[in-house]
Amino acid sequence: RMSTDTLAEAHDALYDALNVMLTGDPGPIQDVWSRHDDVTDAGPFGGFVTGRTAVADEFARQAALRLGGRIDVTDVIMGEGSDLGYTFCIEHGIAHLIEGQTVDLTHRATNIFRREPQGWQLVHHHTDHA
C-alpha cells in the first residue's frame, strides 16, 4: 500500500490503483477508499453510487471488464484543509478495449479526500466528459 501521508501521495495512489484496476485487479482501488459508509462515486459509467459496500462492488465490476490501457492525468489542481482535501484533473484514458474497439477517452475528474488515522482516504470521485 502506497503512503498517503500527503494529499499528493493520495492522488497518485488513486491513479496508480485505477491503472491496476484496468488489468482486472480491484484490490488497490478498494484500498484508497475510506472505510466509512459516507463515500460516493459518480464515475464514467453513469449513475451515482453511495456507501462503502456499493462503491467496492462497483469497482469490482469495473475491474472485471478488464478494459486495459491506462489512465494518465494532466492539469492537476489540489486544495487542502486540515482534514479535507480535493484534487481536480483531466483523466486521459488511453487504449481501453470497449466492445471490441480500442478507445481513448477524456474526462474531467474531481476527487475529495479526508485525512483519517491511516492517511488521506478517498471519499468522493466524480468524472464527466471533458
N, C-alpha and C positions, 0 to 999 in steps of 0.2 A: 504494500500500500504506500502510495506516494505521500510525502509530507504535505499537510495543508495548514501549516503554521501561518502562512501569509495568504492573502486573497489571490495574489498572482499564482501561487502554487496550487490553490484550489481550482482556479480557472484552467491551468494547464492539466491538472489531474482529470478534470471533466472531459476535456477534448482528447486526452490520451485514452481515457476509458471509452469514449464514443468510438474511437478508431478500433479498439479491441472488440467492441460490440459488433462492428461491421463484419468481423470474422466469424461471429456466431457465439461468442463468449459474453454472457451478460454479467458475470461476476464483478468486474471492475466498475461498470457503470452503476451497479446497485450499491457499491461501496461509497460512492461520492455523495449519495443522498443522505439527508438527515434521517435518523431512525424515528423521529416524531411523526405523528399522523397528520400534521398540517401541511404536508408537501403537496405541490400541484405541478402538473405538466400540461402544456399546450404545445405539443410537438408538430412536426411537419406532416403527420398523417391525419391531422384534423382532430377535432374533439378536445375535451378538457378532462383530465384525469386527476382525481383528488384522493389523497390518502396513501400512506406508505405501501400497503399491500397492492393496491391498484396500480400505483406507479411502477413498482417492482415487476408486476405481471406484464405491464405494457412494454417495459424494456426487454423482458424475456421474450415476448412475442416479436419485437423488432429484431432482436439478436437472431432468432430462429429464421428470419428472412435471409440471413447471410448476404447482405447487399454488396459486400466487398467494397473495393475502392478505399477512399479516405476522406476525412474532413479536415480541411485547412481553415484557419481563421485569419482575418485581417481586420484592420481598423478597430483594434481593441481599446475600449474605454473602461476605466474602473473607478468606482467610487466606494469609499469605505467609511463606516461609522464605527462605534465601539463594539457593536455586536451584530450589525447587519452590513452587508456589502453587496454590490452588484457589479456585473460585467456586461458590457454590450459589445457585440462584434458582428462581423459578417462571416457567416459559415459558407465555405465553398465545398460542396460535396462533389468529389471528383471520381469519375469512372464507377459509379454504382450500377449494379446489374438489376434492372427493374423490368419485369415482364419480358425477359429475353433481350432487352436493349441496354446498351451502355449509355448511361445518362449522367450529365453534370447538372448540379442544382446549386442555386444560391439563395440563402435565407439571411434575414436579419435575426439576431438572437439576443435575448435578454435573459440573464441568469441572476438569481438572487440567492445569496449565501448567508448563513447565520454562523456566528462563532459559537461553537459548542465545546465541551470539555476535550474532545478528540481533535479539535481544529475546525477550520471552516468547512461547513457541510452545505450542500445544495438544498434549497427549499422550494425553488420555483425555476422552471425552464420554459421559455416561450420562443417559438420561431414563427416567422411568417415570410412570405416570398418577398425578396428584395425588389 
